[in-house]
Amino acid sequence: MTRNGQRLLMLIDDDPAQRRQVASIAARAGWRSIFANDGEMALAMFGTQDGMQLDAILLDARSAADRDGDEGDGDGAQDAAPLIAQLRGYRPQLPILLLAGEASVAQAVGAMRAGATDYLTKPLAPQRLLAALEAAVAGSVAGELRPLTEKIPAMLEFDEIVGSAPEFRAALAIAAKAARARVPVLIEGESGVGKEVVAEAIHNASPRAKAPRLTVNCAAIPANLIESELFGHEQGAFAGAFERRNGTFIAADGGTLFLDEVDHLSLEAQAQLLRVLHTGEVVPMGARHAREVDVRVVAATNKRLLDEVAAGRFREDLYYRLNAVTVTIPPLRHRSGDIPALARHLLARIAGQPGLRQLGITDDALALLVDYDWPGNVRQLQNALFRAAVLCEGDALTRADFPQLAALGTRPTRSTIAPPTLAPSGGVTLFRPDGNMRALEEIEADVIRLAIGHYRGRMTEVARRLGIGRSTLYRKLSELGIDSAA
């Protein structure tokens, strides 16, 4: 860190445009940037005053591939491994972030084994870069490898989604029932809880399963381009519109469109989206005529959308149009009993990636995972398991394979609780955080939610298994305030 308190980033890249972009993004978070054209120049700069105060390195894979005058494989991520190892040899503790042209598991495995801290892909999203820098210097695992691990296939049916916590199963029951309808669905939950996995399951369980399911991350597209991305444009509709382009609504015709981080839409784009939902017609930018589309919209947000409405950042009429059904996914820390099964499930998926193998996980490692708070939720758990699997030399992951988690510590309240927080099944919470029993009414509500999730919303079967009449079940749903789970 420099004397004025700024963090210092070295970008190894000879592209002036990318240098300006990275420096501008990093400056927003108080970083100052210095530049090296290639690895040789970077190593020479290690001996300068700035070089001795570096906080992180961002290495462009293409520049690493070009350092000997060889274009490499076009992307350069595989060719970056020797340079990463060389940089790591001089500065073992310095975080090194690799910037590559595309996310490739095989390339990332090689880079990480050479010593890369993180792996980013182009086009470089500002939020992603800043999160990666912050995570790297903090020794955190919250942002690691996100673009890469999201490439691991997650096309699951509802029956394949791991989790038995009552709140989680109740959310899945609502989603499964909504899948059969044509109405929009709003999925709320913190970043990383698995909103896109649930959206995928909704699509797969719907009559549209054989039609396309497209995703638009509303936060990753500049505000001036989002309307073109969603609704398309005609040639000459705006500066740079050199040809006609269909938007994702037209491309998803007959299928499902997943709008992630929908709260980032501008008010203008919100108005257009509302019109499409109301009329079923899309008007591309610059077009004179509308085009009819049949698209089921599933939207997701990590904010409470009603708060955004109250603040004037989100249209109230659009909110009520989107939330015909609302599915709220609980954070991972609220269903820690699911972590052992979830960890084994994720490890099985990771093992299918190039260069990786099947690994077990020890009880002491699972205890560490269960005790950690997981601010990044399931996505962070997958990232941590992926990193551990890449670097593991044994046949099973142990506590030692998660040094970042051990250093960050566990939940402070866990050691002060005498009784277990969950029943042995991990299904129904019996105790409050202070160690006292929960009220019978609360436990009964959780049991009913668990049964609804377990029997996938089949209320006759739920009533039979609980030993009560169907009318009694619906009366209890109303009395306990869980009508939405029915």
C-alpha positions in Angstrom: 0.0 0.0 0.0 1.4 3.4 -0.9 2.1 6.1 1.7 -1.1 8.0 1.0 -3.2 5.0 1.9 -4.1 4.0 -1.7 -3.8 0.4 -2.7 -1.5 -0.3 -5.6 -2.3 -2.5 -8.6 0.1 -3.6 -11.3 -1.6 -4.5 -14.6 0.6 -6.6 -16.9 -0.9 -5.7 -20.4 0.3 -3.7 -23.4 -3.2 -2.7 -24.6 -3.7 1.1 -23.9 -7.5 0.9 -24.0 -7.6 -1.9 -21.4 -5.1 -0.1 -19.3 -7.3 3.0 -19.2 -10.4 0.8 -18.4 -8.8 -1.1 -15.5 -7.2 2.1 -14.0 -10.6 3.8 -14.2 -12.5 1.0 -12.5 -9.8 0.4 -9.8 -9.7 4.1 -9.0 -13.4 4.0 -8.0 -12.3 1.8 -5.0 -9.3 3.9 -4.2 -6.7 1.9 -6.1 -3.8 3.4 -8.0 -2.6 1.5 -11.1 0.9 1.0 -12.6 1.5 -0.8 -15.8 4.0 -3.3 -17.3 3.9 -4.4 -21.0 5.0 -8.0 -20.2 6.3 -10.3 -17.6 10.0 -9.3 -18.1 9.1 -5.6 -17.4 7.0 -6.6 -14.4 9.8 -8.5 -12.8 12.1 -5.5 -13.4 9.6 -3.2 -11.7 9.5 -5.3 -8.6 12.7 -3.5 -7.5 11.3 0.0 -7.8 9.6 1.9 -5.0 6.2 1.2 -6.4 7.0 -2.4 -7.1 7.9 -3.0 -3.5 4.5 -1.6 -2.3 2.2 -3.6 -4.6 -1.0 -5.0 -3.2 -2.1 -7.1 -6.3 -1.3 -8.0 -9.9 -3.8 -8.3 -12.7 -2.2 -10.3 -15.5 -3.7 -10.4 -19.0 -3.4 -13.9 -20.3 -2.8 -12.6 -23.9 0.2 -10.6 -22.8 1.6 -13.6 -21.0 1.3 -15.7 -24.2 2.9 -13.0 -26.3 6.0 -12.5 -24.1 8.2 -14.7 -26.2 6.6 -13.5 -29.5 4.3 -16.5 -29.5 0.6 -16.0 -29.9 -0.1 -19.2 -28.0 -3.6 -20.6 -28.1 -5.3 -17.3 -28.8 -6.6 -17.0 -25.3 -3.3 -17.4 -23.5 -4.5 -18.7 -20.2 -2.6 -21.9 -20.4 0.6 -20.1 -21.5 0.2 -17.8 -18.4 1.1 -20.5 -15.9 4.9 -20.3 -16.3 4.8 -16.5 -15.8 2.5 -16.8 -12.8 4.8 -19.3 -11.2 7.8 -17.0 -11.9 5.9 -14.0 -10.3 4.9 -16.1 -7.4 8.5 -17.2 -6.9 9.6 -13.5 -6.4 6.5 -12.5 -4.3 4.9 -15.6 -2.7 2.2 -13.6 -0.8 1.2 -11.2 -3.6 -2.3 -11.9 -5.0 -2.2 -12.6 -8.8 -5.5 -12.3 -10.7 -5.6 -13.8 -14.2 -7.7 -12.0 -16.9 -8.6 -14.4 -19.8 -10.7 -14.2 -22.9 -13.1 -16.9 -21.8 -13.9 -19.1 -18.8 -12.2 -22.5 -19.2 -12.0 -25.0 -16.3 -8.8 -26.6 -17.7 -7.0 -23.3 -18.2 -8.0 -22.1 -14.7 -6.8 -25.3 -13.1 -3.4 -24.8 -14.6 -3.3 -21.2 -13.6 -4.3 -21.9 -10.0 -1.9 -24.7 -9.6 0.8 -22.2 -10.8 -0.3 -19.8 -8.0 -3.1 -17.6 -9.4 -5.4 -16.2 -6.8 -8.4 -15.6 -9.0 -9.6 -15.9 -12.6 -11.6 -13.3 -14.4 -13.0 -13.2 -17.9 -13.5 -10.6 -20.6 -15.4 -8.4 -21.1 -14.3 -7.2 -17.7 -17.3 -6.2 -15.5 -16.4 -3.4 -13.1 -18.2 -4.9 -10.1 -16.5 -8.3 -10.7 -13.0 -6.7 -10.8 -13.6 -4.6 -7.7 -15.0 -7.6 -5.8 -12.0 -9.8 -6.9 -9.5 -7.2 -5.8 -11.2 -6.7 -2.4 -11.4 -10.5 -1.9 -7.8 -11.0 -2.9 -6.3 -8.4 -0.5 -8.6 -9.4 2.3 -7.7 -13.1 2.0 -11.3 -13.8 1.5 -12.9 -16.5 -0.7 -16.2 -14.6 -1.2 -15.5 -13.6 -4.8 -13.1 -16.2 -6.1 -13.6 -17.9 -9.4 -17.2 -16.8 -9.8 -17.3 -16.7 -13.6 -15.6 -20.0 -13.8 -17.6 -22.0 -11.3 -20.8 -20.7 -12.8 -19.8 -22.5 -16.0 -20.2 -25.8 -14.1 -23.6 -27.2 -15.4 -26.4 -26.6 -13.0 -29.4 -27.8 -15.0 -31.3 -29.5 -12.2 -34.8 -30.7 -11.7 -36.6 -29.8 -8.4 -36.0 -33.4 -7.2 -32.3 -32.9 -7.7 -31.9 -29.7 -5.7 -30.1 -30.5 -2.4 -31.7 -29.2 0.9 -34.1 -30.3 3.5 -34.5 -27.2 5.7 -38.2 -26.4 6.1 -38.0 -22.8 4.8 -36.0 -23.9 1.8 -38.3 -26.8 0.9 -41.3 -24.6 1.3 -39.8 -22.1 -1.2 -39.1 -25.0 -3.6 -42.7 -26.2 -3.2 -44.0 -22.7 -4.2 -41.6 -22.6 -7.2 -42.6 -26.1 -8.3 -46.3 -25.2 -8.2 -45.7 -21.9 -10.0 -43.7 -23.8 -12.8 -46.9 -25.2 -14.2 -48.6 -21.8 -14.5 -47.8 -19.1 -17.1 -47.5 -16.2 -14.6 -44.2 -14.4 -14.0 -42.2 -15.4 -10.9 -40.1 -13.2 -8.7 -37.2 -14.9 -6.9 -35.7 -13.0 -4.0 -32.6 -13.9 -1.9 -29.1 -12.9 -1.1 -26.4 -13.2 -3.8 -25.3 -16.7 -4.3 -28.2 -18.5 -2.7 -29.1 -20.3 -6.0 -31.7 -18.1 -7.6 -30.7 -19.1 -11.1 -30.7 -22.8 -10.2 -34.3 -22.4 -9.0 -35.2 -20.5 -12.2 -33.7 -23.3 -14.2 -35.8 -25.8 -12.3 -38.9 -23.8 -12.9 -38.3 -23.8 -16.6 -37.5 -27.5 -16.7 -40.7 -28.3 -14.8 -42.9 -26.1 -17.0 -44.6 -26.9 -20.3 -41.9 -24.7 -21.9 -39.1 -27.1 -21.0 -38.2 -27.9 -24.6 -38.1 -24.2 -25.6 -35.2 -21.8 -24.9 -34.3 -20.5 -21.5 -32.2 -17.3 -21.8 -30.6 -15.3 -19.1 -29.9 -11.5 -19.0 -27.9 -10.2 -16.0 -29.3 -6.7 -15.8 -26.4 -5.4 -13.7 -23.7 -6.5 -16.2 -25.1 -4.5 -19.2 -24.6 -0.8 -19.4 -27.8 1.2 -18.9 -27.6 2.7 -22.5 -27.5 -0.9 -24.0 -30.0 -2.8 -21.9 -33.0 -1.8 -23.9 -31.3 -3.0 -27.1 -30.3 -6.2 -25.4 -33.8 -7.0 -24.2 -36.0 -5.6 -27.0 -33.7 -5.3 -30.0 -33.2 -2.5 -32.4 -33.4 -1.5 -36.1 -30.5 -0.4 -38.2 -29.7 3.2 -37.5 -31.8 3.4 -34.3 -28.9 5.0 -32.5 -25.2 5.8 -33.0 -23.4 2.5 -33.6 -26.5 0.5 -34.6 -25.0 -0.6 -37.9 -27.4 -3.5 -38.4 -30.7 -4.8 -37.2 -30.6 -6.9 -34.0 -33.3 -9.1 -32.4 -33.4 -8.8 -28.6 -33.5 -11.6 -26.0 -37.3 -11.4 -25.8 -37.6 -12.3 -29.4 -34.9 -15.0 -29.1 -36.7 -16.5 -26.1 -40.1 -16.6 -27.8 -42.0 -19.7 -26.6 -39.6 -20.2 -23.7 -38.4 -18.5 -20.5 -36.4 -15.3 -20.0 -34.5 -15.1 -16.7 -33.9 -11.5 -15.7 -31.2 -11.6 -13.0 -30.7 -8.5 -10.8 -33.8 -7.0 -12.3 -33.6 -4.1 -9.8 -30.7 -2.6 -11.9 -33.0 -1.8 -14.8 -33.3 1.9 -15.6 -36.8 3.4 -15.2 -37.0 3.7 -19.0 -36.2 0.0 -19.4 -38.7 -0.9 -16.7 -41.4 1.0 -18.6 -40.6 -1.1 -21.7 -40.6 -4.3 -19.7 -44.0 -3.5 -18.2 -45.4 -2.9 -21.7 -44.2 -6.3 -22.9 -45.7 -8.1 -19.9 -49.0 -6.2 -20.3 -49.4 -6.6 -24.1 -47.2 -9.5 -25.0 -45.7 -7.3 -27.7 -42.1 -6.1 -28.2 -41.2 -2.9 -30.1 -37.5 -2.9 -31.0 -35.8 0.5 -30.7 -36.4 2.5 -33.9 -39.1 0.1 -35.1 -42.5 1.2 -36.3 -44.4 -2.0 -35.6 -44.6 -4.3 -32.6 -43.9 -8.0 -32.7 -45.9 -10.5 -30.6 -44.0 -12.8 -28.3 -44.9 -15.5 -25.9 -42.2 -15.4 -23.1 -42.5 -16.4 -19.5 -40.5 -14.0 -17.3 -38.7 -15.2 -14.2 -37.0 -12.3 -12.4 -34.5 -12.3 -9.5 -33.1 -9.8 -7.1 -30.8 -9.8 -4.1 -32.7 -6.8 -2.7 -36.1 -6.4 -1.2 -37.9 -5.0 -4.2 -40.6 -3.3 -2.1 -37.9 -1.1 -0.6 -36.7 -0.2 -4.1 -40.3 0.7 -4.9 -40.6 2.9 -1.8 -37.3 4.6 -2.7 -38.6 5.4 -6.2 -36.0 3.3 -7.9 -38.4 0.6 -9.1 -41.9 1.0 -10.6 -44.7 -0.1 -8.4 -46.9 -1.3 -11.3 -44.0 -3.4 -12.6 -43.3 -4.9 -9.2 -46.9 -6.2 -8.9 -46.8 -7.5 -12.5 -43.5 -9.4 -11.8 -44.5 -10.9 -8.4 -47.5 -12.9 -9.3 -45.6 -15.6 -7.4 -42.8 -14.7 -5.1 -40.2 -17.3 -4.1 -37.8 -16.3 -1.3 -34.7 -18.4 -1.0 -33.1 -18.4 2.5 -29.4 -17.8 3.0 -27.1 -20.8 3.5 -26.4 -19.7 7.1 -30.1 -20.3 7.9 -29.9 -23.9 6.7 -26.4 -25.0 7.9 -27.8 -28.6 8.3 -27.8 -28.9 4.5 -24.1 -28.1 4.1 -22.7 -31.7 4.4 -25.0 -33.0 1.7 -24.6 -29.9 -0.4 -20.8 -30.1 -0.2 -20.7 -33.7 -1.3 -23.1 -32.9 -4.2 -21.0 -30.0 -5.3 -17.8 -32.1 -5.1 -19.4 -34.7 -7.4 -20.2 -32.0 -10.0 -16.7 -30.5 -9.7 -15.1 -33.9 -10.2 -16.6 -34.0 -13.7 -14.6 -31.0 -14.9 -11.4 -31.3 -17.0 -8.3 -32.0 -14.9 -10.1 -32.7 -11.7 -11.1 -36.0 -10.0 -13.5 -37.5 -7.4 -12.6 -36.5 -3.9 -14.0 -37.3 -0.5 -14.3 -34.9 2.4 -13.4 -35.6 6.0 -15.6 -34.9 9.0 -13.3 -32.2 10.3 -13.5 -30.4 7.0 -17.3 -30.7 7.0 -17.4 -29.3 10.6 -15.4 -26.3 9.4 -17.8 -25.7 6.5 -20.9 -26.0 8.8 -19.4 -23.6 11.3 -18.6 -20.9 8.7 -21.1 -18.1 8.1 -21.0 -18.2 4.2 -21.8 -14.5 3.4 -21.5 -15.5 -0.3 -23.9 -18.5 0.2 -23.9 -21.6 -2.0 -21.9 -19.8 -4.7 -19.1 -19.1 -2.2 -19.2 -22.7 -0.9 -18.8 -24.0 -4.5 -15.9 -21.6 -5.1 -14.2 -22.7 -1.9 -14.7 -26.4 -2.7 -13.4 -25.9 -6.3 -10.2 -24.2 -5.1 -9.6 -26.9 -2.5 -10.2 -29.6 -5.1 -7.8 -28.1 -7.6 -5.0 -27.9 -5.0 -5.7 -31.1 -3.0 -3.0 -33.8 -3.3 -4.8 -36.5 -1.3 -7.9 -38.5 -1.8 -10.1 -36.4 0.5 -10.4 -32.8 1.4 -9.4 -32.0 5.0 -9.6 -29.0 7.2 -6.1 -28.0 6.0 -7.4 -27.6 2.4 -9.5 -24.6 3.5 -6.9 -22.3 5.1 -8.8 -19.1 4.2 -11.9 -20.3 6.2 -9.8 -21.4 9.1 -8.2 -18.0 9.2 -11.5 -16.1 9.0 -13.0 -18.1 11.9 -16.4 -19.5 12.6 -19.7 -18.1 13.8 -19.1 -16.6 17.2 -22.5 -17.7 18.6 -21.9 -21.4 17.8 -19.7 -22.3 20.7 -22.1 -20.7 23.2 -25.1 -22.8 22.3 -25.5 -25.8 24.5 -28.3 -27.7 22.7 -28.0 -28.4 18.9 -29.7 -25.8 16.8 -31.2 -28.4 14.5 -32.8 -31.7 15.0 -30.5 -34.5 13.9 -32.2 -34.7 10.6 -31.4 -31.1 9.8 -35.1 -30.7 9.1 -36.9 -28.7 11.9 -35.3 -26.1 14.2 -36.2 -27.0 17.8 -34.2 -24.4 19.7 -33.8 -20.6 19.7 -30.2 -19.1 19.5 -30.4 -18.6 23.3 -30.8 -22.3 23.9 -34.5 -22.2 24.8 -37.2 -24.3 23.0 -39.2 -22.6 20.2 -43.0 -22.3 20.6 -45.0 -25.3 19.6 -46.9 -23.2 17.0 -43.7 -22.3 15.3 -42.5 -25.9 15.2 -45.8 -27.0 13.9 -45.6 -24.5 11.0 -42.1 -25.7 10.1 -43.3 -29.4 10.1 -46.1 -28.4 7.7 -43.8 -26.5 5.4 -41.4 -29.5 5.4 -44.2 -31.8 4.5 -45.4 -29.5 1.7 -41.8 -29.4 0.3 -41.2 -33.2 0.7 -44.5 -34.1 -1.0 -44.0 -31.4 -3.7 -47.2 -29.5 -2.9 -49.6 -32.5 -3.1 -51.9 -31.3 -0.4 -54.0 -34.5 -0.2 -50.8 -36.5 0.4 -49.5 -33.9 2.9 -52.7 -34.2 4.9 -52.7 -38.0 4.8 -49.1 -38.2 6.0 -49.6 -35.7 8.8 -52.7 -37.7 9.9 -55.2 -34.8 9.5 -58.0 -34.0 7.2 -57.5 -31.8 4.2 -59.8 -29.1 5.5 -57.9 -29.1 8.8 -54.7 -28.7 6.9 -55.9 -25.6 5.1 -57.3 -24.2 8.3 -53.9 -24.6 9.9 -52.2 -23.0 6.9 -54.4 -20.0 7.4 -54.0 -19.8 11.2 -50.2 -20.2 11.0 -49.8 -17.6 8.2 -48.3 -19.9 5.7 -51.1 -19.8 3.0 -48.5 -19.0 0.4 -46.8 -22.4 0.9 -50.0 -24.1 -0.2 
